[in-house]
C-alpha cells in the first residue's frame, strides 16, 4: 500500500489487549525483549516502551465515579472495566527528539515518519529526555537510541507494518494519514451517537505537537492514558522569540535596578567618627561631651 504520509489510527475502543502487535513487532524487528520480570501491575508484563519494546499494550483499570463501586453487573460503557491501548511512537509533526539531536541522526523519511539512523546516532540520549511520550530507549548493546521505525523497511517494499498486519480486531489501522483522519471522524461520530460522550480523538489535529502521524481514539481523557493534554503538548523550541524577549526585558529591568541602587549608595552620607556608646550606656549629650573634654 503506497502512502505519502504514513501513520496509524489506533481505535482503543476495540483493542482487546491480546498483545499480538507486541509479538509481531518483536518478531519482524528482531527484538529480544527484556528479561521476564514480575511487575505486579495489572495484566501488564511489558511495563513501558524502551529499546526492546517498540509496542506496549497498556492496561488501565477504569472504575466508575460513584465511589469506585459496582453494585450490579453493568455493560462496558458504565461498569468496571479495563481501558486498553497499544502505545507506540507518535511520529509527531513537531518532533522534539529531532529538535535536540546534535548529530542529525533523527530524520524525517520520504513517508513523513521519524527515523533514527543507527550509524549516525552517538548515544547522547538527548532525544530520550526530550520525548514527551517516553517512547525512546537506549540500548547498552549498540550504544544508540531505538524506537519504532513504523517498519520503514516494510514501507519501502510497499508492505503494511507488522503490528497493524497482526491486529485481529483492526484496532491498529495503517494508511495515509488524511484517509485515516476521515475514518476516525466517522468512527467518533458513531460512538457519540451510541452514547459514549467521553470518546475523543487525540493527535488528529495540530493541537498536539503539530499533529501525530500515529493518532488515537480514546474512551476517556488523555491523562487517564498517561498522555499529555493539548494544553501541555507544546514543543519546547530553541527559536522561542517570546521567551527571548521576556528574558531581555527581565535583564534590562535588573540592570536599571542595579544602577539605581548603586547611585543611592553613593548619595548616603559617611558615618560619624564618634565611637558608638557601649551596650547599656546612654550616649552623652553635647553639653556632657564638652564638659568631659575640658582639662
C-alpha positions, 0 to 999 in steps of 0.5 A, spaced: 500 500 500 503 506 497 502 512 502 505 519 502 504 520 509 504 514 513 501 513 520 496 509 524 489 510 527 489 506 533 481 505 535 482 503 543 475 502 543 476 495 540 483 493 542 482 487 546 489 487 549 491 480 546 498 483 545 499 480 538 502 487 535 507 486 541 509 479 538 509 481 531 513 487 532 518 483 536 518 478 531 519 482 524 524 487 528 528 482 531 527 484 538 529 480 544 525 483 549 527 484 556 528 479 561 521 476 564 520 480 570 514 480 575 511 487 575 505 486 579 501 491 575 495 489 572 495 484 566 501 488 564 508 484 563 511 489 558 511 495 563 513 501 558 516 502 551 524 502 551 529 499 546 526 492 546 519 494 546 517 498 540 509 496 542 506 496 549 499 494 550 497 498 556 492 496 561 488 501 565 483 499 570 477 504 569 472 504 575 466 508 575 465 515 579 460 513 584 465 511 589 469 506 585 463 501 586 459 496 582 453 494 585 450 490 579 453 487 573 453 493 568 455 493 560 462 496 558 460 503 557 458 504 565 461 498 569 468 496 571 472 495 566 479 495 563 481 501 558 486 498 553 491 501 548 497 499 544 502 505 545 507 506 540 511 512 537 507 518 535 511 520 529 509 527 531 509 533 526 513 537 531 518 532 533 522 534 539 527 528 539 529 531 532 529 538 535 535 536 540 539 531 536 546 534 535 548 529 530 542 529 525 541 522 526 533 523 527 530 524 520 524 525 517 523 519 511 520 520 504 513 517 508 513 523 513 515 518 519 521 519 524 527 515 523 533 514 527 539 512 523 543 507 527 550 509 524 549 516 525 546 516 532 552 517 538 548 515 544 547 522 547 540 520 549 538 527 548 532 525 544 530 520 550 529 526 555 526 530 550 520 525 548 514 527 551 511 520 550 517 516 553 517 512 547 525 512 546 530 507 549 537 506 549 540 500 548 547 498 552 548 493 546 549 498 540 550 504 544 544 508 540 537 510 541 531 505 538 524 506 537 519 504 532 521 505 525 513 504 523 517 498 519 520 503 514 523 497 511 516 494 510 514 501 507 519 501 502 517 494 499 510 497 499 508 492 505 503 494 511 507 494 518 507 488 522 503 490 528 497 493 524 498 486 519 497 482 526 491 486 529 485 481 529 480 486 531 483 492 526 484 496 532 491 498 529 489 501 522 495 503 517 494 508 511 495 515 509 494 519 514 488 524 511 484 517 509 485 515 516 483 522 519 476 521 515 475 514 518 476 516 525 471 522 524 466 517 522 468 512 527 467 518 533 461 520 530 458 513 531 460 512 538 457 519 540 451 517 537 451 510 541 452 514 547 459 514 549 460 522 550 467 521 553 470 518 546 475 523 543 480 523 538 487 525 540 493 527 535 488 528 529 489 535 529 495 540 530 493 541 537 498 536 539 505 537 537 503 539 530 499 533 529 501 525 530 502 521 524 500 515 529 493 518 532 488 515 537 481 514 539 480 514 546 474 512 551 476 517 556 481 523 557 488 523 555 491 523 562 487 517 564 492 514 558 498 517 561 498 522 555 499 529 555 493 534 554 493 539 548 494 544 553 501 541 555 503 538 548 507 544 546 514 543 543 519 546 547 523 550 541 530 553 541 527 559 536 522 561 542 522 569 540 517 570 546 521 567 551 527 571 548 524 577 549 521 576 556 528 574 558 531 581 555 526 585 558 527 581 565 535 583 564 534 590 562 529 591 568 535 588 573 540 592 570 536 599 571 535 596 578 542 595 579 544 602 577 539 605 581 541 602 587 548 603 586 547 611 585 543 611 592 549 608 595 553 613 593 548 619 595 548 616 603 552 620 607 559 617 611 558 615 618 560 619 624 567 618 627 564 618 634 565 611 637 558 608 638 556 608 646 557 601 649 551 596 650 547 599 656 550 606 656 546 612 654 550 616 649 552 623 652 549 629 650 553 635 647 553 639 653 556 632 657 561 631 651 564 638 652 564 638 659 568 631 659 573 634 654 575 640 658 582 639 662 
